[in-house]
Amino acid sequence: MNRDCEDLIQEIPIPERFGRLTICETGLSRQEQHQTAHFLLKESAGELPLAYHPGGKPFFENYPELYFNLSHCDGLAICLLSFRECGADVEMRRAVRPGILRKIFTSEEQQLVLRSSDPNLEFTKIWTLKESYVKAIGKGIAFPMQEIFFNQLEPEIRSNQTHAEFHQIIIPETGHVISLCILK
């Protein structure tokens, strides 16, 4: 892990009800990204012992009212710490992948992407929102992704999942899209 991470940690302002989001630049290797994400968790929550739900989602063993979610990708690791069940995903802006668009996105979402002035950004925004949701509910990508859909991304994010709330951050300088989900 990049030992300079302590100096690179940033807290990103998000709505208070979502909790606390910290990010740190990291290298491109998956191992370094993973280590940096866990370093962020340690910096955010200390040495709280972890346990695992049957589906594999980690939680704080002695603090069931405190939740977290980690994510990392090319050059960035993030940690969301919340008092609500939560999910977080970060991805670099990526090109539209027609196979995923057809298989994972609803027809309404496909139209949002294809009609957008920036289809690649719109694709990444919807993909990360879906990922943040399945991480919040502890299902991962095994969840049938077309069961959650987004019919509006701006000025507010609207989804068919009324028990979830979403927030999104776009970092134009790096091309990263961060999506957060909390369950109500």
NUVO-321650 format. One record per residue (C-alpha): x, y, z; chain; residue number from 1. Coordinates in pm, 1 decimal. Each point is the difference from the previous one (the first is absolute). Layout:
        x        y        z unit pos
        X        Y        Z    A NUM
...
***
This chain:
        x        y        z unit pos
      0.0      0.0      0.0    A   1
    107.6    354.7    -62.5    A   2
    138.6    110.0    339.2    A   3
    -78.5    357.7    -97.8    A   4
   -370.7    -81.6     15.1    A   5
    -33.3    163.4    340.2    A   6
     89.3    329.8   -164.6    A   7
   -232.0    -64.7   -295.1    A   8
   -319.4    -89.9    188.5    A   9
   -282.7    238.4    -79.0    A  10
   -340.7     23.8    158.0    A  11
   -255.9     69.7   -270.6    A  12
   -304.3    205.7    102.7    A  13
   -321.2   -201.3    -29.7    A  14
   -347.1     44.1    150.8    A  15
     27.3    -63.4    374.7    A  16
   -256.7   -283.5     -3.8    A  17
    236.6   -204.1   -221.6    A  18
    281.3      8.3    254.6    A  19
    366.8     65.2    -71.3    A  20
    180.0    -60.9   -329.2    A  21
    378.0    -13.2    -17.2    A  22
    206.3    -57.3   -311.8    A  23
    365.5    -51.8    -77.0    A  24
    194.9    -19.2   -321.6    A  25
    164.3   -337.8    -45.1    A  26
    204.1   -195.6   -249.3    A  27
   -140.6   -201.4   -285.6    A  28
     59.1   -348.3    142.7    A  29
   -308.9   -163.9    147.1    A  30
    200.9    -99.8    308.3    A  31
    105.0    358.7     69.9    A  32
   -354.0    127.4    -58.6    A  33
   -140.4   -263.0    239.2    A  34
    259.1     83.2    266.8    A  35
    -68.3    372.1    -36.0    A  36
   -376.0    -51.9     39.5    A  37
     59.3   -197.0    321.5    A  38
    243.2    266.1    119.8    A  39
   -279.5    256.7    -47.6    A  40
   -233.1   -219.0    207.6    A  41
    258.5    -23.6    278.1    A  42
     55.1    376.9    -10.6    A  43
   -377.9     62.1      9.1    A  44
   -107.3   -256.5    260.4    A  45
    311.4   -107.3    183.9    A  46
     68.7   -363.0     83.2    A  47
   -360.8   -113.7     41.1    A  48
    -21.3   -379.3    -44.1    A  49
   -177.2   -123.4   -311.1    A  50
   -236.2   -293.4    -45.4    A  51
   -175.0   -122.9   -313.9    A  52
   -363.1    -55.2    -94.1    A  53
    -80.9   -336.3   -165.5    A  54
     17.1    166.5   -343.4    A  55
    352.5    123.0     80.7    A  56
    -72.9    366.8     68.1    A  57
    220.8    124.2    286.9    A  58
   -134.5    191.1    299.4    A  59
    127.2    135.2    330.0    A  60
    -47.3   -284.5    244.1    A  61
    -50.2    213.6    311.6    A  62
   -166.2    300.6   -165.3    A  63
   -303.0   -122.6   -197.9    A  64
   -127.4    358.1    -34.8    A  65
    307.8    105.5   -198.8    A  66
     33.9   -101.4   -365.6    A  67
    265.0     37.7   -266.2    A  68
     69.6    -80.4   -360.0    A  69
    322.9      9.9   -198.5    A  70
     70.4     26.5   -368.5    A  71
    303.2     55.0   -220.0    A  72
     95.4     22.4   -362.4    A  73
    270.4    145.7   -222.3    A  74
    186.5    239.8    225.2    A  75
   -261.9     63.4    271.3    A  76
   -126.0   -168.5    317.8    A  77
   -305.0    112.0    198.9    A  78
   -155.2    -73.6    338.9    A  79
   -356.3     86.2     99.1    A  80
    -74.0    -10.5    373.2    A  81
   -367.1     37.4     93.5    A  82
   -265.0    -54.0    265.1    A  83
   -213.7   -162.8   -269.2    A  84
     53.2   -312.6   -206.4    A  85
    200.7    130.9   -292.9    A  86
    170.6    -76.0   -327.8    A  87
    264.3    188.3   -195.4    A  88
    149.7    -46.2   -343.0    A  89
    267.4    185.1   -193.0    A  90
     89.0    -49.1   -364.1    A  91
    196.6    184.9   -260.2    A  92
   -218.1    141.7   -271.0    A  93
    -27.3   -289.0   -241.9    A  94
   -115.6    -55.3   -351.9    A  95
   -351.7   -129.0    -53.1    A  96
      9.2   -377.7    -16.2    A  97
   -290.0   -106.5   -224.1    A  98
    -28.0   -348.9    154.0    A  99
    -30.7    137.2    352.8    A 100
   -232.1    273.7   -121.1    A 101
   -241.6   -262.1   -139.8    A 102
     35.6   -253.4    282.3    A 103
     16.5    220.6    311.5    A 104
   -173.3    327.0    -90.9    A 105
   -375.5     35.5    -43.7    A 106
   -127.2    135.4   -330.2    A 107
    -65.5    337.6    170.3    A 108
    357.9      9.8    130.5    A 109
    132.1    -96.6   -342.1    A 110
   -181.6    300.1   -143.8    A 111
    146.0    227.0    270.1    A 112
    346.7   -115.9   -107.1    A 113
    -52.2      7.8   -376.3    A 114
   -169.8    342.3      0.0    A 115
    256.6    158.1    229.4    A 116
    246.1    259.1   -125.6    A 117
    264.7   -215.5    175.0    A 118
   -109.5   -365.9    -24.7    A 119
    318.9   -132.0    163.4    A 120
    -49.8    214.0    309.6    A 121
   -370.0    -84.9     19.1    A 122
     80.8   -372.3    -31.9    A 123
    254.3     23.8    284.3    A 124
   -237.8    199.3    219.6    A 125
   -278.7   -258.2    -28.7    A 126
    237.6   -295.1     35.4    A 127
    151.4    136.9    323.5    A 128
   -344.8     80.1    141.5    A 129
   -108.4   -360.2    -57.9    A 130
    322.5   -128.0    156.8    A 131
    -42.3    222.4    306.1    A 132
   -351.8   -136.2     51.1    A 133
     90.6   -368.9    -23.0    A 134
    288.8     61.2    238.9    A 135
   -233.7    176.0    246.2    A 136
   -240.0   -294.5      3.7    A 137
    290.0   -245.1     25.8    A 138
    -77.7   -192.3   -319.6    A 139
    276.7    107.9   -234.9    A 140
    -25.4    -46.6   -373.4    A 141
   -189.9   -328.0     43.0    A 142
   -307.0    221.8     48.3    A 143
   -212.1     29.9   -316.8    A 144
    116.6    349.8    -96.2    A 145
   -303.7     85.4   -214.1    A 146
   -214.6    -17.1    315.5    A 147
    145.8    331.6    104.3    A 148
    -35.6    277.8   -249.1    A 149
     55.6    371.3    -17.5    A 150
   -235.0    224.9   -191.4    A 151
    166.7    329.5     84.7    A 152
    352.8     99.2     98.0    A 153
    -25.6    379.0     18.4    A 154
    -80.2    223.3    178.6    A 155
    -65.0   -288.0    241.9    A 156
     45.1   -374.1    -36.9    A 157
   -326.1   -191.4    -27.0    A 158
    -29.6   -375.3     24.2    A 159
   -270.2   -263.6     37.6    A 160
    157.8    -95.0    334.3    A 161
   -191.5    228.2    235.6    A 162
    181.8   -145.3    304.0    A 163
    333.6    129.7   -131.7    A 164
    150.0    343.8    -46.1    A 165
    284.2     82.7   -237.6    A 166
    270.7    261.8    -36.6    A 167
    258.9     38.5   -273.9    A 168
    330.1    183.9    -34.8    A 169
    186.2     49.2   -324.0    A 170
    367.7     92.5     13.5    A 171
     59.5    169.6   -336.0    A 172
    378.3     26.0     45.4    A 173
     43.9   -377.5     18.0    A 174
   -315.2   -133.5   -167.2    A 175
   -113.9   -188.7    310.2    A 176
   -368.8    -44.8     78.5    A 177
    -91.0    -76.7    362.6    A 178
   -348.5   -126.4     83.8    A 179
   -136.9    -41.4    351.0    A 180
   -311.7   -176.7    122.8    A 181
   -154.9     -5.2    346.0    A 182
   -300.8   -202.2    102.4    A 183
   -280.4    180.2    182.1    A 184
***
